[in-house]
Amino acid sequence: LNADPFILKSLFHVDSFIAISQNVKLSLESKGVPPYKIKVIPPSIDLSKFNPFISGDKIREQLKIKKDVTVILFVGNLSKSKGIDVLIDSMPIIDDHVENFHFIIMLNDLKFTNSFLQQLKKIKRHGLLKRVTFLGISEKINQIIASCDIFVTPFLSTVGPADYPLSLLEAMAMAKTVVATYVGGIPEIIEDGVTGMLIQPGDPYELAEILIYLIEHEEIRLSLIHI
């Protein structure tokens, strides 16, 4: 919780706080807010829209992705905190070890910024353009999640609502295997090795190792799904 002194001082005149995670609660306490004033209420998702019965077959057909290909989905933006650089750096490592995989990278803004162009150049340099599909914001987000096998959240840090990423909850509700990092409130969502896989942030080699393992061991991948 980063705030200027005026905002921090005003916190003590608030009767109660709602924190979206234990991590946010601890952050408030570290600024001097009494624990009894804080109630943790995690965000909720619409289970009528995000559930295991949604089909992603049409999305796979539209993107011409075969059924035997493992699809890895990233949803976020190009900010450094989301770990897109780490994800892209992991791709050539994965490509050296397995064949049947494809990345869908869904971004909230597909403008050709310098940052975005740098990512494209990196992918092209490694000859991986055929392995990646970029998508923008879509009303069919649930179908896109349904089309994937692994949902990856390689965040380097979390701020605000991202401390408890809704997209991660949505993927888990749709019975997708999730891979994420030990940052913010994410460890409150995922129990490592039980309901998903957690790795250290900023390490493309560890990310690649986990993804390779899950691609090669479908039975392990499926064992991490709990609904």
Backbone torsions as a table, in degrees:
resi	resn	phi	psi	omega
1	LEU	NA	108.9	179.2
2	ASN	-109.2	126.3	-179.5
3	ALA	-155.9	157.8	179.6
4	ASP	-77.3	163.6	-175.6
5	PRO	-55.3	-35.4	-179.5
6	PHE	-63.5	-45.2	-180.0
7	ILE	-65.1	-42.8	-179.6
8	LEU	-61.8	-40.3	179.7
9	LYS	-64.4	-38.2	-178.6
10	SER	-67.9	-22.2	-180.0
11	LEU	-58.8	-31.9	-175.0
12	PHE	-75.1	-8.0	176.8
13	HIS	-98.2	1.5	178.7
14	VAL	-88.8	136.4	-176.9
15	ASP	-75.5	-38.2	-178.8
16	SER	-152.8	156.7	-178.9
17	PHE	-128.2	147.3	171.5
18	ILE	-113.2	120.4	178.2
19	ALA	-107.1	140.2	-177.3
20	ILE	-81.6	-9.3	179.4
21	SER	-155.7	163.6	174.2
22	GLN	-62.0	-32.5	179.4
23	ASN	-62.7	-42.7	177.4
24	VAL	-67.7	-38.7	177.6
25	LYS	-58.8	-46.0	179.2
26	LEU	-63.5	-35.6	178.3
27	SER	-65.1	-41.7	177.4
28	LEU	-64.3	-42.3	179.3
29	GLU	-62.3	-36.1	-179.4
30	SER	-66.1	-21.0	177.8
31	LYS	-91.7	2.3	175.7
32	GLY	102.0	3.2	178.3
33	VAL	-74.1	127.7	-179.5
34	PRO	-61.6	136.1	-179.0
35	PRO	-55.3	-34.1	-176.8
36	TYR	-67.4	-16.3	178.9
37	LYS	-86.2	-7.0	-171.8
38	ILE	-111.3	128.9	174.4
39	LYS	-119.0	130.0	-180.0
40	VAL	-91.0	119.1	176.2
41	ILE	-130.5	100.4	179.7
42	PRO	-63.3	153.4	178.4
43	PRO	-68.3	155.7	179.7
44	SER	-110.6	164.3	177.4
45	ILE	-127.9	162.8	-178.9
46	ASP	-86.9	102.2	-176.9
47	LEU	-73.2	-12.7	174.7
48	SER	-74.9	-22.0	179.9
49	LYS	-102.0	-33.2	-178.1
50	PHE	-115.9	98.1	-179.5
51	ASN	-153.8	165.9	-174.5
52	PRO	-68.1	-8.6	-176.0
53	PHE	-91.0	-5.2	175.7
54	ILE	-73.8	134.7	-179.1
55	SER	-96.8	140.6	175.4
56	GLY	-109.6	11.5	-176.0
57	ASP	-60.7	-40.6	-178.5
58	LYS	-65.0	-37.6	178.8
59	ILE	-64.5	-44.5	177.9
60	ARG	-60.9	-41.1	179.0
61	GLU	-63.9	-44.5	-179.6
62	GLN	-63.0	-36.7	-178.9
63	LEU	-90.0	0.1	178.3
64	LYS	58.2	46.1	178.1
65	ILE	-103.4	123.2	-177.6
66	LYS	-69.6	157.9	-176.1
67	LYS	-65.6	-29.0	-177.3
68	ASP	-86.6	4.6	179.9
69	VAL	-91.6	131.9	176.2
70	THR	-81.2	120.5	-178.5
71	VAL	-99.0	128.5	178.7
72	ILE	-112.9	123.9	-174.6
73	LEU	-111.6	135.1	172.0
74	PHE	-120.9	132.6	176.2
75	VAL	-124.7	123.9	-178.8
76	GLY	171.8	-141.0	177.8
77	ASN	-143.7	-175.3	-174.5
78	LEU	-89.2	5.8	178.9
79	SER	-66.6	146.7	-175.8
80	LYS	-57.0	-33.6	-176.4
81	SER	-64.3	-22.5	-178.6
82	LYS	-80.2	-12.2	174.8
83	GLY	78.3	21.7	-179.5
84	ILE	-62.3	-35.7	177.2
85	ASP	-61.3	-42.8	180.0
86	VAL	-62.9	-43.0	-179.9
87	LEU	-61.1	-47.4	-178.5
88	ILE	-67.6	-35.6	177.1
89	ASP	-66.8	-22.8	179.4
90	SER	-79.2	-20.6	-172.6
91	MET	-60.9	-49.5	-180.0
92	PRO	-63.3	-29.1	177.8
93	ILE	-67.4	-44.2	178.0
94	ILE	-63.0	-43.0	-177.9
95	ASP	-62.2	-26.6	178.8
96	ASP	-74.0	-15.7	-172.7
97	HIS	-117.7	-29.7	-178.8
98	VAL	-134.4	163.0	-175.8
99	GLU	-111.9	-50.2	-170.8
100	ASN	-84.6	76.2	176.0
101	PHE	-144.9	156.5	178.2
102	HIS	-150.8	137.2	177.8
103	PHE	-99.5	133.2	166.1
104	ILE	-110.3	121.1	179.3
105	ILE	-112.7	109.9	-177.2
106	MET	-102.8	115.7	-174.9
107	LEU	-113.4	147.8	179.6
108	ASN	-77.8	-6.7	178.3
109	ASP	-152.0	117.2	-178.9
110	LEU	-102.3	24.7	177.1
111	LYS	-66.1	146.2	-176.8
112	PHE	-82.8	69.7	175.4
113	THR	-75.1	166.6	177.3
114	ASN	-59.4	-38.6	179.7
115	SER	-62.2	-44.6	-179.3
116	PHE	-65.9	-41.9	179.2
117	LEU	-63.5	-35.2	177.5
118	GLN	-64.6	-38.7	178.1
119	GLN	-65.3	-42.6	178.9
120	LEU	-62.7	-40.9	179.2
121	LYS	-63.2	-39.9	-179.8
122	LYS	-63.7	-44.0	179.5
123	ILE	-65.4	-43.5	-179.8
124	LYS	-64.9	-38.9	-179.3
125	ARG	-60.2	-33.3	179.5
126	HIS	-90.6	4.7	179.2
127	GLY	67.2	35.1	-173.1
128	LEU	-112.1	11.6	-178.7
129	LEU	-58.5	-34.0	-179.8
130	LYS	-70.2	-15.8	-178.1
131	ARG	-92.6	-4.0	-171.3
132	VAL	-131.5	136.0	171.4
133	THR	-121.4	126.3	176.4
134	PHE	-97.7	133.3	176.8
135	LEU	-127.9	152.3	174.1
136	GLY	-96.2	-171.7	178.9
137	ILE	-60.1	138.0	-177.1
138	SER	-141.9	144.8	174.5
139	GLU	-70.8	-13.2	-179.7
140	LYS	-95.3	29.9	-177.2
141	ILE	-55.5	-36.6	-179.7
142	ASN	-67.3	-37.6	177.7
143	GLN	-69.2	-34.2	179.0
144	ILE	-68.1	-43.5	175.8
145	ILE	-61.6	-41.0	-179.9
146	ALA	-62.1	-26.3	-177.6
147	SER	-77.8	-12.7	-175.4
148	CYS	-95.5	163.8	174.7
149	ASP	-105.0	-33.8	-179.0
150	ILE	-130.5	131.1	177.1
151	PHE	-108.0	122.8	-173.6
152	VAL	-116.1	133.8	-179.9
153	THR	-129.8	83.0	-174.1
154	PRO	-87.4	41.5	-174.5
155	PHE	-57.3	144.4	173.7
156	LEU	-91.7	-27.3	179.0
157	SER	-160.3	166.5	177.4
158	THR	-131.3	144.5	179.2
159	VAL	-137.7	136.7	176.3
160	GLY	61.0	-137.4	-178.8
161	PRO	-58.5	-24.2	179.8
162	ALA	-67.1	-10.7	177.7
163	ASP	-63.5	-23.7	179.7
164	TYR	-134.3	76.6	-168.6
165	PRO	-58.9	120.4	179.8
166	LEU	-62.5	-38.8	-178.1
167	SER	-61.6	-32.3	177.4
168	LEU	-67.1	-43.0	176.9
169	LEU	-63.3	-40.7	-179.7
170	GLU	-63.7	-42.0	179.3
171	ALA	-64.4	-41.6	179.1
172	MET	-66.1	-37.6	178.5
173	ALA	-66.4	-23.6	-179.9
174	MET	-95.5	14.9	175.7
175	ALA	62.9	46.0	176.0
176	LYS	-108.3	143.3	174.9
177	THR	-70.2	133.2	-176.8
178	VAL	-118.3	142.5	174.9
179	VAL	-126.6	126.1	-177.3
180	ALA	-146.8	-174.0	-173.9
181	THR	-116.0	159.7	177.5
182	TYR	-78.4	69.5	176.8
183	VAL	-136.2	151.1	175.2
184	GLY	54.0	-136.1	-179.2
185	GLY	-90.2	4.0	-176.8
186	ILE	-58.6	-42.2	177.5
187	PRO	-62.8	-14.7	174.5
188	GLU	-77.4	-21.0	-178.9
189	ILE	-91.0	-41.8	-173.5
190	ILE	-112.1	130.1	170.2
191	GLU	-96.0	113.3	-172.9
192	ASP	-55.8	128.2	178.2
193	GLY	79.7	-2.0	-179.5
194	VAL	-118.3	-56.7	179.6
195	THR	-110.5	9.0	180.0
196	GLY	163.5	-173.0	179.6
197	MET	-121.1	133.0	177.4
198	LEU	-114.2	137.7	179.1
199	ILE	-130.7	167.8	176.0
200	GLN	-73.4	142.9	-179.4
201	PRO	-71.0	148.7	171.9
202	GLY	82.6	12.1	-177.1
203	ASP	-118.3	97.4	-178.5
204	PRO	-65.6	-26.1	-179.6
205	TYR	-71.5	-42.7	177.6
206	GLU	-67.1	-39.9	177.8
207	LEU	-61.4	-46.1	179.1
208	ALA	-61.7	-42.2	-179.0
209	GLU	-60.3	-44.8	179.7
210	ILE	-65.6	-43.8	-178.3
211	LEU	-66.8	-40.2	176.4
212	ILE	-60.0	-45.6	-179.4
213	TYR	-60.0	-44.2	-178.5
214	LEU	-71.5	-33.1	176.6
215	ILE	-66.1	-41.2	-176.1
216	GLU	-80.1	-20.6	-175.8
217	HIS	-124.0	82.6	-177.8
218	GLU	-61.1	-36.0	-177.4
219	GLU	-64.9	-35.0	176.2
220	ILE	-69.9	-42.6	179.5
221	ARG	-56.8	-45.8	-178.1
222	LEU	-70.8	-28.6	-179.4
223	SER	-69.5	-16.0	-179.7
224	LEU	-88.3	1.0	-179.0
225	ILE	-94.3	124.7	178.5
226	HIS	-135.1	118.1	179.5
227	ILE	-131.3	NA	NA
